[in-house]
Amino acid sequence: MRLLKLFSAAFVALTMALPVQALDLNEMTNEERAIFREEVRAYLMEQPEIIIEAVNQLEARQQEQAAQADLTLVSDNQEALFDDGYSFVGGNPDGDITLVEFLDYKCHYCRKAHEEVAKMLETDGNIRLVVKEFPILGEQSFLAAQFAIAVKHIAGGEIYKAVNDSLMTFPGEFSMPTLTRLAQTYGLDMAAIETRMNSPEVAEEIQKTRELAQQMRITGTPTFILQDEMLRGYLPFDQMMLIVNDKRS
């Protein structure tokens, strides 16, 4: 696939430098086409670096277009992203920078990013965090998300944050027995939690987040929206803070 892209990009770069009449391949005879192909081959053999140059330019252009498309998606979905009325809001609720995170408790990179985000909130003190429960990695992910949302509904944001931390660092498999033990750790009524886990309210919250993710073309976790910019995937603390500082400046 990359080889095809290399030759396609090189062909475009070459033909752009040729006279207009040379581009109309339909008007060429078979003999003229053969000569043209040989000229292209000879040119690429003499200057193979043009292939890399053309591909780099093509990829840079595609990345710029994708970034612009993401900016538009964020702009078009601001209320659902930043103020949906149900997602957990942590950090500094009045912070000048908002960080939205789509996460899955079974995602290795979400667990890694969890430490980085916590460090950001502790170090900066002026970042508002919005957490989107986005279980996409199977039944255990869905079960953990149901549990976390049910805790939020029944026990409030402070306990939810503690449970969120515990789920992100939990080393085993998620099951009702393990979640029951976790609930007991925080003095929660697991019977009430389980009832809420299977409620229409929890199902609706997960579904709304899934619909938003689809609208935003988010297919993996973690995905961050940092102010007006979408960051698809894990980024270390230093890089995240560089972006934060850039947004402020």
C-alpha positions as CSV (number, residue, x, y, z in Angstrom):
1,M,0.0,0.0,0.0
2,R,2.8,2.4,0.9
3,L,4.6,1.5,-2.3
4,L,1.5,2.3,-4.3
5,K,1.3,5.7,-2.5
6,L,4.9,6.4,-3.3
7,F,4.6,5.9,-7.0
8,S,1.2,7.7,-7.2
9,A,2.6,10.7,-5.4
10,A,5.7,10.7,-7.5
11,F,3.7,10.4,-10.7
12,V,1.6,13.4,-9.7
13,A,4.6,15.4,-8.8
14,L,6.2,14.6,-12.2
15,T,3.2,15.2,-14.4
16,M,2.6,18.6,-12.7
17,A,5.9,19.7,-14.1
18,L,5.1,18.6,-17.7
19,P,3.3,20.6,-20.4
20,V,-0.5,20.5,-20.3
21,Q,-0.8,18.5,-23.5
22,A,1.3,15.7,-22.1
23,L,-1.2,15.1,-19.4
24,D,-4.0,13.9,-21.7
25,L,-3.2,10.2,-21.8
26,N,-6.4,9.5,-23.6
27,E,-5.1,11.3,-26.7
28,M,-1.8,9.4,-26.8
29,T,-1.1,6.6,-29.1
30,N,0.1,3.3,-27.6
31,E,3.6,4.2,-28.8
32,E,3.4,7.6,-27.1
33,R,2.2,6.1,-23.9
34,A,5.1,3.6,-23.9
35,I,7.5,6.5,-24.4
36,F,5.9,8.5,-21.7
37,R,6.1,5.6,-19.2
38,E,9.7,5.1,-20.0
39,E,10.4,8.8,-19.4
40,V,8.7,8.6,-16.1
41,R,10.7,5.5,-15.1
42,A,14.0,7.1,-16.2
43,Y,13.2,10.3,-14.3
44,L,12.4,8.4,-11.1
45,M,15.5,6.3,-11.4
46,E,17.7,9.4,-11.8
47,Q,16.0,11.3,-9.0
48,P,14.5,8.8,-6.5
49,E,14.4,11.4,-3.7
50,I,11.4,13.0,-5.4
51,I,9.3,10.0,-4.3
52,I,10.0,10.7,-0.7
53,E,9.5,14.4,-1.1
54,A,6.1,13.9,-2.8
55,V,4.9,11.5,-0.1
56,N,6.0,13.7,2.7
57,Q,4.1,16.6,1.1
58,L,1.1,14.5,0.6
59,E,1.1,13.2,4.2
60,A,1.6,16.7,5.6
61,R,-1.3,17.9,3.6
62,Q,-3.5,15.0,4.8
63,Q,-2.5,15.7,8.4
64,E,-3.4,19.4,8.0
65,Q,-6.8,18.5,6.5
66,A,-7.5,16.0,9.3
67,A,-6.5,18.5,12.0
68,Q,-8.8,21.1,10.4
69,A,-11.7,18.6,10.3
70,D,-11.1,17.8,14.0
71,L,-11.3,21.5,14.9
72,T,-14.6,21.7,13.1
73,L,-16.0,18.7,14.9
74,V,-15.0,20.2,18.3
75,S,-16.6,23.5,17.4
76,D,-19.8,21.8,16.2
77,N,-20.1,19.7,19.4
78,Q,-19.0,22.1,22.2
79,E,-22.1,21.7,24.4
80,A,-22.1,17.9,24.3
81,L,-18.4,17.8,24.9
82,F,-17.9,20.5,27.7
83,D,-21.3,20.8,29.4
84,D,-23.6,17.8,28.8
85,G,-25.0,17.9,32.3
86,Y,-24.1,14.3,33.3
87,S,-20.4,13.7,32.7
88,F,-18.1,14.0,35.8
89,V,-16.3,17.3,36.1
90,G,-13.1,17.3,38.1
91,G,-9.9,19.2,38.5
92,N,-10.7,22.9,38.8
93,P,-14.4,23.4,37.7
94,D,-13.6,27.0,37.0
95,G,-10.3,26.4,35.2
96,D,-9.4,28.4,32.2
97,I,-8.5,25.2,30.2
98,T,-10.9,22.3,29.7
99,L,-9.6,18.7,29.1
100,V,-12.2,16.1,28.0
101,E,-11.2,12.5,28.1
102,F,-13.0,9.5,26.5
103,L,-11.8,6.5,28.4
104,D,-12.2,2.7,28.8
105,Y,-11.1,1.0,32.1
106,K,-9.6,-2.0,30.2
107,C,-7.5,0.2,27.9
108,H,-3.8,0.0,28.7
109,Y,-3.0,3.4,27.4
110,C,-6.0,4.9,29.3
111,R,-4.4,3.5,32.5
112,K,-1.1,5.0,31.5
113,A,-2.7,8.4,30.6
114,H,-4.6,8.4,33.9
115,E,-1.3,9.0,35.8
116,E,-0.4,11.8,33.4
117,V,-3.8,13.5,33.7
118,A,-3.6,13.3,37.5
119,K,-0.2,14.9,37.4
120,M,-1.5,17.7,35.1
121,L,-4.3,18.5,37.5
122,E,-2.0,18.5,40.5
123,T,0.8,20.5,38.8
124,D,-1.3,23.1,37.0
125,G,-4.4,23.6,39.3
126,N,-6.3,25.5,36.6
127,I,-7.5,22.7,34.4
128,R,-11.1,21.6,34.2
129,L,-11.5,17.8,33.5
130,V,-14.5,16.2,31.9
131,V,-14.7,12.4,31.9
132,K,-16.6,10.5,29.2
133,E,-17.2,6.9,30.0
134,F,-16.7,5.1,26.6
135,P,-16.5,1.3,27.0
136,I,-15.4,-0.2,23.7
137,L,-13.2,-3.2,24.7
138,G,-15.8,-5.8,25.6
139,E,-18.0,-6.9,28.4
140,Q,-15.7,-6.1,31.3
141,S,-15.3,-2.5,30.0
142,F,-19.0,-2.1,29.8
143,L,-19.5,-3.6,33.3
144,A,-16.9,-1.3,34.8
145,A,-18.5,1.8,33.1
146,Q,-21.9,0.8,34.4
147,F,-20.5,0.5,37.9
148,A,-18.7,3.8,37.8
149,I,-21.7,5.7,36.4
150,A,-24.0,4.1,39.0
151,V,-21.7,5.1,41.8
152,K,-21.7,8.7,40.4
153,H,-25.5,8.7,40.4
154,I,-25.9,7.4,43.9
155,A,-22.8,8.6,45.8
156,G,-21.8,11.7,43.9
157,G,-18.7,13.0,42.2
158,E,-16.2,12.7,45.0
159,I,-16.8,9.0,45.5
160,Y,-17.0,8.5,41.7
161,K,-13.5,10.1,41.4
162,A,-12.1,7.7,44.0
163,V,-13.8,4.7,42.3
164,N,-12.5,5.9,38.9
165,D,-9.0,5.9,40.3
166,S,-9.4,2.4,41.7
167,L,-10.8,1.0,38.5
168,M,-7.9,2.5,36.5
169,T,-5.4,0.9,38.8
170,F,-7.2,-2.4,39.4
171,P,-5.0,-5.3,38.4
172,G,-7.5,-8.1,37.9
173,E,-10.6,-8.9,35.9
174,F,-13.8,-6.9,36.3
175,S,-16.8,-9.0,37.6
176,M,-19.7,-8.5,39.9
177,P,-17.8,-10.1,42.8
178,T,-14.8,-7.8,42.4
179,L,-17.0,-4.7,41.9
180,T,-18.9,-5.7,45.0
181,R,-15.7,-5.8,47.0
182,L,-14.7,-2.4,45.6
183,A,-18.1,-1.0,46.6
184,Q,-17.7,-2.3,50.1
185,T,-14.3,-0.6,50.3
186,Y,-16.1,2.7,49.9
187,G,-19.0,1.8,52.2
188,L,-21.5,1.7,49.3
189,D,-24.8,-0.2,49.1
190,M,-24.0,-2.7,46.3
191,A,-27.7,-3.7,46.0
192,A,-28.6,-0.1,45.1
193,I,-25.5,0.2,42.9
194,E,-26.4,-2.9,40.9
195,T,-30.0,-1.8,40.5
196,R,-28.8,1.5,39.1
197,M,-26.2,-0.2,36.9
198,N,-29.1,-1.9,35.0
199,S,-31.2,1.3,34.9
200,P,-32.3,3.2,31.8
201,E,-30.5,6.3,33.1
202,V,-27.1,4.5,33.0
203,A,-27.8,2.9,29.6
204,E,-28.8,6.3,28.2
205,E,-25.6,8.0,29.5
206,I,-23.4,5.4,27.8
207,Q,-25.4,5.5,24.6
208,K,-25.2,9.3,24.4
209,T,-21.5,9.2,24.8
210,R,-21.2,6.5,22.1
211,E,-23.3,8.7,19.8
212,L,-21.1,11.7,20.5
213,A,-18.0,9.6,19.9
214,Q,-19.5,8.5,16.5
215,Q,-20.2,12.1,15.7
216,M,-16.7,13.1,16.6
217,R,-15.2,10.1,14.6
218,I,-13.6,8.7,17.8
219,T,-12.9,5.0,17.5
220,G,-10.2,4.5,20.2
221,T,-9.3,5.4,23.7
222,P,-7.9,7.4,25.2
223,T,-9.1,10.4,23.1
224,F,-8.7,13.9,24.5
225,I,-10.2,17.2,23.6
226,L,-8.0,19.9,24.9
227,Q,-9.8,23.2,24.6
228,D,-10.4,23.3,20.9
229,E,-8.0,20.5,19.7
230,M,-8.6,16.8,19.5
231,L,-5.7,14.5,20.6
232,R,-6.2,11.0,19.4
233,G,-4.3,8.6,21.7
234,Y,-1.9,8.7,24.6
235,L,0.4,11.7,25.1
236,P,3.0,12.0,27.9
237,F,2.7,14.7,30.5
238,D,5.3,17.0,29.0
239,Q,3.7,17.1,25.6
240,M,0.2,17.7,27.1
241,M,1.5,20.6,29.2
242,L,3.2,22.2,26.2
243,I,-0.2,22.2,24.4
244,V,-1.9,23.6,27.5
245,N,0.6,26.4,27.7
246,D,0.3,27.1,24.0
247,K,-3.5,27.4,24.4
248,R,-3.0,29.9,27.2
249,S,-0.6,32.0,25.2
